[in-house]
Amino acid sequence: MDLRSAADRYVAVMQSISPQTLSRLAEVCAPDILFKDPFNEGRGLDYVIRIFEQMYRDIGETKTVIDDVAFSDTACYLRWTLSFRRKNGREATVLGMSEVHFGADGRAIRHFDHWDAASQVYELVPVLGAVLRRIKRRLATPLQ
């Protein structure tokens, strides 16, 4: 299967994933997929499913929109927006990029998520967020 076809299948599943459809990951992920994001790193489809199950327990339903797709000779790169409702009822979004490599059968063998956990998650934690925002201000280069 060519890279673009594999990526199209992967995007379709990822944009429609929900707690009820996690079994569809087997259609687009190899059994020994390597997965890494800012909080997790591990191997295996069962591990990836557990990550999604934990995410749904922690934040509930989500909506993922793939905003852009780019290709190299060996991988596709997905720029995405993940939307969800925080426990306080406010809407929240996480912006990120996934680097996905596919095997000969068209299923993902490596999935690496890149996103800024500090500004998009840690800064939302009341006390920790205040400390991180203060550090960020001190390290920032002034505009003038």
Order of alpha helices (4+ residues) and beta strands (2+ residues): alpha-alpha-beta-beta-alpha-beta-beta-beta-beta-alpha-alpha
